[in-house]
Amino acid sequence: MSSKVYQLTMPKKIRFGVGALETLSGELSNLGTKTALVITDAGVNKAGLIEPIKEQLDKAEVTATVFTGAEPEPTLSKLDIIADEYRKKRFDILLGVGGGSSIDTAKGLSVLMTHGGRGVDYLGIDKVPGPCIPVIAIPTTAGTGSEATNIAIFGDTDRQLKLAIVSPYVFARLALVDPALTYGCPANVTAASGLDALVHAIECYTGKKANTVTDALALEAISLVSGSLRTAVADGSNEMARNHMSEAAMLGGIMIVNSGVTAVHALAYPLGARFHVPHGVANALLLPHVMEQNFCSDLDKFATIARTMGEETDGLSLREAAMKAIVAVKELSGDVGVPQRLRDIDVPQEALEDMAVATMDVTRLMSNNPKELSLDDVRAIWKAAW
């Protein structure tokens, strides 16, 4: 049997670890930066997390403008508005500071402020024509992995969909991942974003485009999340747990680029776009129900997930061991307090059919799912999740 041919595409540069933020001034100086636009949200700004970044900017003698209006779930319309506000000004670099939403906004702005047009012009794969204003991604949550991806996700309010700009030109010039910036993250955000990292790992491990490198990263990330998320939620000051979660999220970003996510994200897109459900919550709620459809596609892999999450599988059949992965995911999600049912977050049952149809249109992700899902399969997932 011949081995599968695969390609690895890696982020341009990652600096990880407590204290990594202190290297920002040196990086800015090395890039010859004179002006910077910092993109963040009101919550991150209120938490005081922009202050140490400002100190680094001052140290590098960089003139900075701070935009604090990034949306929790960014939309194309808001992206266009921000681009119109800032595109006539000259910035050497953009800093996305916060969760995946702020980082994705920075990525999207780098495209529009360089090449003009509207966000919709660049949706899809390889629609960005060339290099963009450099972005430095500085996450303050541990989940999306956006700091390490070549993807920026935006909602289309008219079509009630989430869509992606996918391009090598969307990679951050530098991902500066300092777990200390997550130490004050609220418990509910820690839980949802942490489960988002778990979803990335499980989908990248089980998807059709998985390879030996992403498998190794995925199992490490699954181990980190399952071993540390409960502690990070219960005791946000636990530095080891926080460090592990930041690393798992970063690994997830690398995996997404190289093996891709699957049906969980395909379902989460219409859910987030139509009902403004936070991305991590949507993914976490849907994950076990998608796994129930998928686990027979590769019993060995799902059994390995179960063992990696600490489940005892000795004496079980392979099928029973694989099903333990679903049990482990449900228990972890419940333990950290993430909603378990769509009805718990006020999603009406009559919306399920439209979302099932919309899910099937997310072909980029559905085609990577380990099992080919029919519309009836997707309907069954939505019904089980409700």
Number of C-alpha atoms within 10 A of each C-alpha: 3 4 6 10 6 12 10 12 13 17 19 13 14 18 15 17 14 14 15 16 20 15 12 22 21 14 15 22 15 10 12 13 18 17 18 20 21 22 26 28 21 14 14 19 17 11 11 10 18 19 12 13 19 18 15 19 22 13 14 19 15 20 14 18 14 15 16 18 15 25 15 19 20 22 22 22 16 17 24 19 11 18 23 17 11 15 16 9 10 13 20 16 24 25 27 29 32 28 26 28 27 30 30 32 28 31 32 28 28 26 25 24 23 15 17 15 14 20 22 16 12 20 19 15 13 14 13 20 11 13 15 21 22 23 27 26 30 28 29 23 29 33 33 30 29 30 32 30 28 24 24 23 24 26 24 18 13 9 11 18 22 24 21 19 26 21 21 20 22 29 27 32 20 21 26 25 30 23 26 19 24 25 20 15 21 13 17 14 19 27 27 28 28 32 33 27 31 32 28 31 32 26 29 30 30 28 23 17 21 23 21 11 14 24 19 12 19 29 21 17 28 25 20 23 30 20 18 20 27 21 18 28 24 14 14 19 16 14 17 12 23 30 23 21 31 31 24 30 32 26 22 35 25 26 32 25 21 21 27 25 30 29 31 27 28 23 27 25 27 26 28 22 24 18 14 15 21 17 23 25 24 28 29 30 24 25 27 25 20 27 23 15 17 20 22 16 16 14 18 15 19 27 24 19 28 23 19 20 21 15 16 12 17 9 8 11 12 16 15 14 24 26 21 24 27 21 13 20 22 18 12 20 23 14 14 21 15 20 16 19 15 21 12 10 14 11 16 12 12 8 13 21 15 11 22 23 16 19 25 19 13 20 13 16 19 22 18 21 25 22 19 13 17 10 14 11 14 23 19 17 23 21 15 15 18 19
